[in-house]
Amino acid sequence: MKRDSLIFAVILLLITIILLKATMAYPLRSKLFPLIALVTALILLIIQIIREVPALKEKEPVEKIKAKTFSSKNLAIWGWLASTLIMLWILGFMGTVVLLPFLYLRFHKESWLISIILPLGCGVFFYVLFALALSMPLYPGILFPKIFG
């Protein structure tokens, strides 16, 4: 298992480096947020790889390999990931930031008050941070430009 973790971390590191190189071609305002996120991910991945290498050298006890089953929990995780990507594409960043937490909280039977207040708080926080404070254009999605012109 330790080897799998190291391989996964190295693959993520390579993807992060590729994305970082692609981001450098953007204008400064467009690349500010991806640079912050990618540099943070790069630092954390390097730390993780440094932690994984010594653990790989230690002899690990022989474990019985459990048969991997595709549980309903895995299906739910993949469903939320896929729905996040679809929502980002169709509704854009702000629509997803508000609607996704609302749907998640309602799916897990949280109260209506929490299900409304938290997503609205997320929407306000991200709008103030990115649109107002950083003056970053947020991805509008394909639906909102067609509705609002």
VMD Tcl script that draws the C-alpha trace (Angstrom):
set ca {
  {0.00 0.00 0.00}
  {2.83 2.39 0.76}
  {4.15 2.05 -2.76}
  {0.72 2.90 -4.17}
  {0.61 6.08 -2.08}
  {4.02 7.13 -3.35}
  {3.08 6.46 -6.98}
  {-0.15 8.43 -6.56}
  {1.70 11.37 -4.99}
  {4.29 11.39 -7.79}
  {1.57 11.32 -10.46}
  {-0.21 14.23 -8.76}
  {3.11 16.08 -8.56}
  {3.68 15.65 -12.29}
  {0.14 16.84 -13.09}
  {0.62 19.85 -10.81}
  {3.91 20.76 -12.53}
  {2.26 20.49 -15.96}
  {-0.63 22.69 -14.83}
  {1.79 25.17 -13.28}
  {3.69 25.43 -16.56}
  {0.45 25.93 -18.51}
  {-0.69 28.59 -16.04}
  {2.44 30.67 -16.60}
  {1.19 31.61 -20.08}
  {-1.88 33.43 -18.65}
  {-1.98 37.14 -17.85}
  {-1.28 38.02 -14.22}
  {-4.91 38.53 -13.17}
  {-5.95 35.24 -14.73}
  {-3.16 33.19 -13.25}
  {-3.24 34.55 -9.70}
  {-5.68 32.04 -8.22}
  {-4.31 28.98 -10.08}
  {-0.80 29.95 -9.00}
  {-1.81 30.15 -5.34}
  {-3.60 26.80 -5.49}
  {-0.94 25.02 -7.55}
  {2.04 26.25 -5.53}
  {0.27 25.17 -2.33}
  {-0.46 21.75 -3.87}
  {3.14 21.49 -5.09}
  {4.55 22.19 -1.61}
  {2.18 19.71 0.05}
  {2.94 17.01 -2.53}
  {6.68 17.43 -2.07}
  {6.23 17.09 1.70}
  {4.09 13.98 1.17}
  {6.66 12.37 -1.14}
  {9.43 13.11 1.36}
  {7.33 11.39 4.04}
  {6.49 8.39 1.82}
  {10.05 7.50 0.71}
  {11.42 6.48 4.15}
  {8.20 4.60 4.91}
  {8.66 2.64 1.67}
  {12.15 1.51 2.72}
  {10.85 0.01 5.97}
  {9.85 -3.61 5.73}
  {6.12 -3.88 5.92}
  {4.42 -7.00 7.22}
  {2.84 -9.26 4.68}
  {-0.82 -8.36 4.61}
  {-3.65 -10.24 3.12}
  {-4.87 -8.38 0.10}
  {-8.53 -7.66 0.51}
  {-10.73 -7.87 -2.52}
  {-11.69 -4.38 -3.55}
  {-15.39 -3.92 -3.66}
  {-17.20 -1.07 -5.29}
  {-19.39 0.03 -2.41}
  {-22.24 2.49 -2.44}
  {-19.97 4.96 -0.62}
  {-17.56 4.89 -3.57}
  {-20.43 5.35 -5.96}
  {-21.68 8.36 -3.98}
  {-18.22 9.95 -4.00}
  {-17.85 9.51 -7.77}
  {-21.40 10.82 -8.24}
  {-20.66 14.01 -6.29}
  {-17.40 14.54 -8.18}
  {-19.10 14.08 -11.55}
  {-21.98 16.34 -10.56}
  {-19.51 19.02 -9.42}
  {-17.81 19.02 -12.81}
  {-21.12 19.13 -14.67}
  {-22.41 21.92 -12.44}
  {-19.21 23.94 -12.93}
  {-19.52 23.56 -16.68}
  {-23.21 24.45 -16.85}
  {-23.79 26.84 -13.91}
  {-20.32 28.31 -13.55}
  {-18.32 28.93 -10.41}
  {-20.80 30.97 -8.36}
  {-23.77 28.76 -9.23}
  {-21.86 25.67 -8.16}
  {-20.54 27.28 -4.97}
  {-24.12 27.92 -3.87}
  {-26.05 24.96 -5.29}
  {-23.62 22.10 -4.58}
  {-23.42 22.58 -0.79}
  {-27.19 23.07 -0.67}
  {-27.82 19.78 -2.48}
  {-25.22 17.95 -0.42}
  {-26.67 19.17 2.87}
  {-30.23 18.35 1.83}
  {-29.13 14.92 0.59}
  {-27.70 14.25 4.05}
  {-30.93 15.48 5.68}
  {-29.59 18.60 7.38}
  {-32.11 21.17 8.52}
  {-33.46 23.69 6.03}
  {-31.90 26.55 7.98}
  {-28.38 25.11 7.76}
  {-28.96 23.98 4.16}
  {-29.78 27.56 3.14}
  {-27.48 29.62 5.38}
  {-24.20 27.74 4.70}
  {-24.42 27.76 0.87}
  {-25.42 31.43 0.86}
  {-22.50 32.17 3.18}
  {-20.16 30.29 0.82}
  {-21.51 32.26 -2.12}
  {-21.06 35.60 -0.39}
  {-17.57 34.66 0.85}
  {-16.31 33.57 -2.58}
  {-17.94 36.51 -4.37}
  {-16.39 39.03 -1.96}
  {-13.00 37.31 -2.05}
  {-12.64 36.68 -5.78}
  {-14.95 39.11 -7.57}
  {-14.61 42.14 -5.29}
  {-11.31 41.88 -3.38}
  {-9.20 40.24 -6.10}
  {-11.22 41.53 -9.08}
  {-11.01 38.11 -10.69}
  {-13.38 37.16 -13.44}
  {-15.16 33.97 -12.38}
  {-16.21 31.32 -14.89}
  {-19.87 32.07 -15.68}
  {-20.77 28.64 -17.08}
  {-22.74 28.08 -20.26}
  {-26.20 28.71 -18.82}
  {-25.94 32.17 -17.21}
  {-24.60 34.06 -20.26}
  {-27.49 32.67 -22.32}
  {-30.06 33.72 -19.72}
  {-28.63 37.09 -18.71}
  {-27.06 38.03 -22.04}
}
mol new
graphics top color blue
foreach p $ca { graphics top sphere $p radius 0.5 }
foreach p [lrange $ca 0 end-1] q [lrange $ca 1 end] { graphics top cylinder $p $q radius 0.2 }
display resetview
